[in-house]
Structures are given as C-alpha cells and as structure tokens.
C-alpha cells in the first residue's frame, strides 16, 4: 500500500506539505567557525609542534567534525514528514500515522544559542505524545522548515482541544497542563496558587510565559508546558472575562534607563548620542492583533501581539546638562497593546567624573 492509499484509508484528507531531511549547512558552517579556531588555540599550548603536524591535527578535527554531520544526514535521509489536513504521516522504518485528534500532548522547545554575542541558527524540537503509542515522536531541525510543520500541527491541536478544555473549565473542573492546574478561581503552579485577580497581564518572553502580578512576576518555562497553544488561548479567554481591559487597546509602558555621559558631553552637548535598550514592539507577523488569518493565536508572538527586541536610537544631549537631568523621548517606550499608543522613553543622565 502506497502513501496516498494510507492517507486516504485513514481519512487524513488532502496533503498540505511535505517535509524532507536536509543537511544542516548552517550548523555545519558555524561549527567549523568554532572548531577550527579552537584547534589553533589548543595547538598553541603545545610548543615545538612543526607546521606539518599542526596541519594534520587540524585536518583530523575537520574530518571528524564533517564525518559526524555526514553520518547524521545519511542515517536520517530517508525520513519524511507528510502534513495533511486531518493528520500526518511520519515515514521511517515503520510509518507512523496519526490524526490530530489522536495527539495527547505536544511540547515545543525553541532555542537560540549565542557564541561571542553572535546568535546561532535557532533549534526547534517538538515532542509529540500520541494515543496508544508508548514512545513520543521527536521532530527536529533535521527536517527542512520544521517550524512551519510544528506551527501547523499545534494550531490543529488547538482547534481540537480548546473547545474541550473551555467546556471542562466552564463546568468548574480542574484543567491540567503538566504540573500546572487551571480552574475558575486560580492558576496553580506547583504549590503556588494565583487568583485570576492577581494576574495583571501575560506575555511570552524568550521561551517563557511571564505572568505579571502587582508584586513580582512569575516565569513559566514553555518547554515544560504541554499543548502551549491551548494553554495560552485558555488563559486569554479567562482573562478576557475576568479582566476585560487586557483585550482592549492600552498605551504601552514608559521605559526608564540611566545613561552615563562624559563631562565634555555634559558641558558642550552631543547632537547624536547612540543608546540601546530593550523594549516591546508590535509583532510584524500579525501586525499586533495577536491572531493569524484563521483566527488562531499568532505563532510568532503566541497571541501577545508584541515581541521583545533590543532597540538602538540616537538622541541629543543638550549643552550644560547636569547629573540627574531627565530627557523625555515621546513614543520610544513599549509599543501599545493591541493598537494602543506607544509609551515614552525617559533617559536619566549620569556624568562620569
């Protein structure tokens, strides 16, 4: 039986997209940029090595490193992931066929490492638990475009499970997401119980869900939360009822930073002083709506409508500035939430002696 017959017999519907294994060129190139200079550094410690021996050692490192990537590619090259309207097929030694309704849980882990301040290619991993299957299915960067596949699968699971969890919540039942519990009164994180009235806002920040409270914030690791799309949408639905202002346009927060300048800059002024700071900006993918074209949460900002970025701007330091002066730059604070005006940037001057 061929793949088309398998899909038809299992009611998977039309094929949406096919994902094949690719050679990880980005990871390979970056690895070489790290391994080869590191080899030189190690060899410098061994005095007396001639040029020929040094060349052989570096060549050996290169061959071993390249061999690892080639072996991984060859071992996985026959794998395929076929995404259909109603499910997917994972082609390996044994074909795995699953409908979205058969998926119990999906975990996502998205990681970007920095080497000497330079971001490496982002790593995506999705761990999927399927009914009647003991071992989870792992989908990683070995598949070209795996992020698109992960987003599609999670949105399909969202469509399947969100009505179910909303119904359970409405009946007063506890809804569990791993170690987290949600009910009509609160969200329970391990031994800590937070009433909905305590939570002022929710954001997604660098792989974490940030629950903002009046006193202190709470960070939840996204990689540890099953069905993160369902979890976030349920919370948004609850907060839209318990705190309607969280779904309406609001002005962005003001940002306050301290800037050290020289005595010369304070005395004579500076027409263009570059500063950098972290702020929230409107998500380019969904234009701040928090939703995609199908009405689901945006997969980039996960429904928040904003992403955190590092911003660089140039400001003018007026002459005769003194320590403690504050410069106010209108509209350079956090972006407004869901269409609201941006906040302001307040720069507090400090002078180096």
C-alpha positions as CSV (number, residue, x, y, z in Angstrom):
1,X,0.0,0.0,0.0
2,X,1.5,3.3,-1.0
3,X,1.4,6.6,1.0
4,X,-1.5,8.1,-0.9
5,X,-3.6,5.0,-0.1
6,X,-2.5,5.1,3.6
7,X,-3.6,8.7,3.8
8,X,-7.0,8.0,2.1
9,X,-7.7,4.9,4.2
10,X,-7.0,6.8,7.5
11,X,-9.1,9.8,6.5
12,X,-6.2,12.3,6.6
13,X,-7.6,14.5,3.8
14,X,-5.5,16.4,1.3
15,X,-1.8,16.8,1.5
16,X,-0.8,20.2,2.9
17,X,3.0,20.0,2.7
18,X,5.9,17.5,2.6
19,X,9.0,18.0,4.8
20,X,12.3,16.2,3.9
21,X,15.5,15.8,5.8
22,X,18.2,18.4,4.9
23,X,21.9,18.6,5.5
24,X,22.3,21.1,8.3
25,X,24.6,23.6,6.4
26,X,24.1,26.5,8.9
27,X,25.0,24.4,11.9
28,X,27.9,22.8,10.0
29,X,29.4,26.1,8.9
30,X,29.0,27.7,12.3
31,X,30.6,24.6,13.9
32,X,33.6,24.9,11.6
33,X,34.0,28.5,12.5
34,X,34.2,27.4,16.2
35,X,36.1,24.1,15.8
36,X,39.0,25.3,13.6
37,X,39.9,28.4,15.6
38,X,39.6,26.4,18.8
39,X,42.0,23.8,17.3
40,X,44.6,26.6,16.8
41,X,44.1,27.8,20.4
42,X,44.7,24.3,21.7
43,X,47.8,23.7,19.5
44,X,49.3,27.0,20.6
45,X,49.7,25.4,24.0
46,X,51.9,22.7,22.6
47,X,55.2,24.4,21.8
48,X,57.6,22.7,19.4
49,X,54.9,21.3,17.0
50,X,56.0,21.9,13.5
51,X,53.7,23.2,10.8
52,X,53.1,19.8,9.2
53,X,51.9,18.2,12.5
54,X,49.7,21.2,13.2
55,X,48.2,20.9,9.7
56,X,47.5,17.1,10.3
57,X,45.8,17.7,13.6
58,X,43.6,20.5,12.3
59,X,42.7,18.3,9.3
60,X,41.8,15.4,11.6
61,X,39.5,17.7,13.6
62,X,37.9,18.8,10.3
63,X,37.4,15.2,9.1
64,X,35.9,14.0,12.4
65,X,33.6,17.0,12.6
66,X,32.4,16.7,9.0
67,X,32.0,13.0,9.4
68,X,29.6,13.4,12.3
69,X,27.3,15.7,10.2
70,X,27.5,13.3,7.2
71,X,26.7,10.3,9.3
72,X,23.7,12.0,10.8
73,X,22.4,13.1,7.4
74,X,22.8,9.6,5.9
75,X,21.1,7.9,8.9
76,X,18.1,10.2,8.5
77,X,17.9,10.9,4.8
78,X,15.0,8.6,4.1
79,X,12.8,10.1,6.7
80,X,9.9,12.2,5.6
81,X,7.1,14.1,7.3
82,X,3.8,14.5,5.4
83,X,1.3,17.0,6.8
84,X,-2.3,16.5,5.9
85,X,-5.5,18.4,6.7
86,X,-6.6,15.9,9.3
87,X,-3.3,14.3,10.5
88,X,0.2,13.5,9.5
89,X,2.4,10.6,8.4
90,X,6.0,10.2,9.7
91,X,7.9,8.0,7.2
92,X,10.8,6.0,8.8
93,X,11.5,2.3,9.1
94,X,7.9,1.9,10.4
95,X,5.4,4.5,9.1
96,X,3.6,6.4,11.9
97,X,0.1,7.6,11.0
98,X,-1.7,9.9,13.4
99,X,-4.8,12.1,13.3
100,X,-4.7,15.4,15.2
101,X,-7.4,14.1,17.4
102,X,-5.1,11.3,18.5
103,X,-2.4,13.6,19.8
104,X,-2.5,13.8,23.6
105,X,0.3,16.3,24.1
106,X,2.9,18.3,22.2
107,X,5.8,20.0,23.8
108,X,7.8,22.6,21.9
109,X,11.4,23.8,22.7
110,X,12.9,26.6,20.7
111,X,16.5,27.5,21.5
112,X,18.8,30.2,20.1
113,X,22.4,30.0,21.5
114,X,24.9,32.9,21.3
115,X,28.6,32.4,20.6
116,X,30.6,35.5,21.3
117,X,27.4,37.5,21.1
118,X,26.5,36.1,17.7
119,X,23.2,34.1,17.5
120,X,23.5,30.6,16.2
121,X,20.7,29.1,14.0
122,X,17.6,28.6,16.0
123,X,16.9,25.0,17.1
124,X,13.4,23.6,17.0
125,X,12.2,20.5,18.7
126,X,8.7,19.1,19.0
127,X,7.9,16.1,21.2
128,X,4.6,14.6,20.4
129,X,2.7,12.0,22.5
130,X,0.1,10.0,20.6
131,X,-2.6,7.8,21.9
132,X,-1.7,4.1,22.1
133,X,2.0,4.9,21.5
134,X,4.5,4.4,24.3
135,X,7.3,6.4,22.9
136,X,6.9,10.1,21.8
137,X,7.7,11.3,18.3
138,X,10.5,13.8,18.1
139,X,10.6,16.3,15.2
140,X,13.8,18.4,15.0
141,X,15.8,20.6,12.7
142,X,16.8,17.7,10.5
143,X,13.6,18.4,8.6
144,X,13.7,21.5,6.4
145,X,11.1,24.0,7.5
146,X,10.2,22.1,10.7
147,X,9.0,25.3,12.4
148,X,6.2,25.6,9.8
149,X,5.2,22.0,10.4
150,X,5.3,22.5,14.2
151,X,3.1,25.6,14.0
152,X,0.6,23.8,11.7
153,X,0.3,20.8,14.0
154,X,-0.1,22.9,17.1
155,X,-2.8,25.0,15.5
156,X,-4.7,21.9,14.5
157,X,-4.4,20.5,18.1
158,X,-5.6,23.9,19.3
159,X,-8.7,23.6,17.2
160,X,-9.3,20.1,18.5
161,X,-8.6,20.6,22.2
162,X,-9.5,24.2,23.1
163,X,-13.3,23.7,23.0
164,X,-12.9,20.6,25.2
165,X,-10.8,22.4,27.9
166,X,-13.1,25.5,27.8
167,X,-16.1,23.2,28.4
168,X,-14.3,21.5,31.3
169,X,-13.3,24.9,32.8
170,X,-16.9,26.2,32.4
171,X,-18.2,23.1,34.4
172,X,-15.9,24.0,37.2
173,X,-13.4,21.2,36.6
174,X,-9.6,21.5,37.0
175,X,-7.8,21.6,33.7
176,X,-4.2,20.3,33.9
177,X,-1.2,21.2,31.7
178,X,1.6,19.1,33.1
179,X,2.3,20.4,36.6
180,X,0.0,23.4,36.1
181,X,-3.6,23.5,37.1
182,X,-6.3,26.0,35.9
183,X,-9.7,26.4,37.4
184,X,-12.3,29.1,37.7
185,X,-10.7,30.6,40.8
186,X,-7.0,30.4,40.0
187,X,-3.9,29.0,38.3
188,X,-1.9,26.7,40.4
189,X,1.9,26.5,39.7
190,X,3.3,23.6,41.8
191,X,2.4,24.8,45.4
192,X,1.7,28.4,44.5
193,X,-1.9,29.5,43.9
194,X,-2.6,32.7,42.0
195,X,-6.1,34.1,41.8
196,X,-7.0,35.5,38.4
197,X,-7.4,38.9,40.0
198,X,-3.7,38.9,41.0
199,X,-2.6,38.4,37.3
200,X,-2.4,41.8,35.6
201,X,-1.0,40.6,32.2
202,X,0.6,37.7,30.4
203,X,3.5,37.8,28.0
204,X,5.7,35.4,26.1
205,X,9.4,36.3,26.7
206,X,12.3,34.3,25.3
207,X,10.9,30.8,25.8
208,X,8.9,31.6,28.9
209,X,5.4,32.6,29.8
210,X,5.6,35.7,32.0
211,X,2.7,36.2,34.4
212,X,2.8,39.8,35.6
213,X,1.5,40.5,39.1
214,X,1.3,43.6,41.2
215,X,4.2,42.3,43.3
216,X,6.8,40.3,41.4
217,X,6.4,38.3,38.2
218,X,6.3,34.5,37.6
219,X,8.2,32.8,34.8
220,X,6.9,29.5,33.3
221,X,9.2,27.5,31.0
222,X,7.3,26.9,27.7
223,X,9.3,23.7,27.1
224,X,7.7,22.2,30.2
225,X,4.1,23.1,29.3
226,X,2.2,20.6,27.1
227,X,0.0,22.0,24.4
228,X,1.3,25.5,24.9
229,X,-1.1,27.0,22.2
230,X,-4.1,25.5,24.1
231,X,-2.7,26.7,27.5
232,X,-2.2,30.3,26.3
233,X,-5.6,30.5,24.5
234,X,-7.4,29.3,27.5
235,X,-5.7,31.9,29.7
236,X,-6.5,34.6,27.2
237,X,-10.2,33.5,27.2
238,X,-10.3,33.6,31.0
239,X,-8.6,37.0,31.3
240,X,-10.9,38.4,28.7
241,X,-13.8,37.7,31.1
242,X,-12.1,38.4,34.4
243,X,-10.1,41.4,33.2
244,X,-11.7,42.8,30.0
245,X,-9.1,45.6,29.8
246,X,-6.4,43.1,28.9
247,X,-8.1,42.6,25.5
248,X,-8.7,46.3,24.7
249,X,-6.2,48.9,23.3
250,X,-3.9,50.3,26.0
251,X,-0.9,52.6,26.0
252,X,2.5,51.0,26.2
253,X,4.6,51.2,29.3
254,X,7.1,54.0,29.7
255,X,10.8,52.9,29.9
256,X,13.4,54.4,32.2
257,X,17.1,54.0,31.6
258,X,20.3,55.6,33.0
259,X,22.9,56.9,30.6
260,X,26.4,57.8,31.6
261,X,28.0,60.7,29.6
262,X,31.4,62.4,29.8
263,X,31.9,65.8,31.4
264,X,32.7,67.2,27.9
265,X,29.4,65.9,26.5
266,X,27.5,67.3,29.5
267,X,29.2,70.7,29.0
268,X,29.1,71.1,25.3
269,X,26.2,68.8,24.4
270,X,26.1,66.0,21.9
271,X,23.9,66.1,18.7
272,X,23.8,62.3,18.2
273,X,24.4,60.0,21.2
274,X,23.6,56.4,20.4
275,X,21.8,54.4,23.1
276,X,20.4,50.9,23.2
277,X,17.7,49.4,25.4
278,X,15.1,46.6,25.5
279,X,11.5,47.3,24.6
280,X,8.4,45.6,23.3
281,X,7.5,46.2,19.7
282,X,4.4,45.3,17.6
283,X,4.7,41.8,16.1
284,X,5.3,42.1,12.4
285,X,3.7,38.7,11.6
286,X,0.2,39.6,12.9
287,X,0.5,43.5,13.0
288,X,-0.2,43.5,16.7
289,X,-3.6,41.7,16.5
290,X,-2.2,38.5,18.2
291,X,-4.1,36.4,15.7
292,X,-3.3,34.7,12.4
293,X,-5.6,34.6,9.3
294,X,-7.5,31.6,10.7
295,X,-8.3,33.4,14.0
296,X,-5.7,31.4,15.9
297,X,-3.0,32.9,18.1
298,X,-0.1,34.2,16.1
299,X,2.8,31.6,16.1
300,X,5.5,34.3,16.4
301,X,4.2,36.2,19.4
302,X,1.8,33.5,20.6
303,X,-1.2,35.8,20.8
304,X,0.5,38.6,22.6
305,X,0.8,41.0,19.6
306,X,4.3,42.0,20.7
307,X,7.8,40.8,20.7
308,X,10.8,41.9,22.9
309,X,13.7,43.4,20.9
310,X,16.8,45.4,21.6
311,X,16.4,48.9,20.1
312,X,19.1,51.4,19.1
313,X,18.4,55.1,18.6
314,X,20.3,58.4,18.6
315,X,19.3,61.1,21.0
316,X,20.5,64.7,21.5
317,X,22.3,65.6,24.8
318,X,21.7,69.4,25.4
319,X,24.6,71.6,26.5
320,X,25.1,72.4,30.2
321,X,23.5,69.1,31.3
322,X,23.9,68.1,34.9
323,X,23.6,64.8,36.7
324,X,20.0,63.9,37.4
325,X,18.6,65.6,34.3
326,X,15.9,63.6,32.5
327,X,15.4,63.5,28.8
328,X,11.9,62.5,27.6
329,X,11.6,61.0,24.2
330,X,7.9,60.6,23.2
331,X,6.8,57.4,21.6
332,X,10.0,55.4,22.1
333,X,8.8,53.3,25.0
334,X,7.0,49.9,24.8
335,X,4.5,49.5,21.9
336,X,0.9,50.0,22.8
337,X,-1.0,46.8,23.5
338,X,-3.5,45.8,20.7
339,X,-3.3,49.1,18.9
340,X,-2.7,51.5,21.8
341,X,-0.2,54.3,21.7
342,X,3.5,53.6,22.5
343,X,4.9,54.7,25.8
344,X,7.7,57.2,26.3
345,X,11.4,56.8,27.0
346,X,12.9,58.6,30.0
347,X,16.7,58.9,30.0
348,X,18.3,59.8,33.3
349,X,21.7,61.3,32.9
350,X,24.8,60.4,34.9
351,X,28.1,62.1,34.4
352,X,31.5,60.3,34.6
353,X,33.9,62.2,36.7
